[in-house]
Amino acid sequence: MLQAVWFALANLQELDASERALGLDRAAVLIEKHTKTLEAVWRGSELPEALRDVMREAREELSKATG
């Protein structure tokens, strides 16, 4: 799901301006939700680097999109 959100954010410019704000809000909620879920599943163990990368990339893409 985080990769899907990252991809959607990378293509945000394809949305009408009126839909972008909703897209950004949804992306923020989804990133938070799925990050917390992954952290809960891996609690007590080190998160694999690939998962940390996906989480970071999704947050970075959201940051770029919100300027």
Summary of the structure (lengths in Angstrom):
residues: 67
radius of gyration: 12.7
end to end distance: 22.5
largest distance: 42.9
contacts: 163
relative contact order: 0.21
helix: 82%
strand: 0%
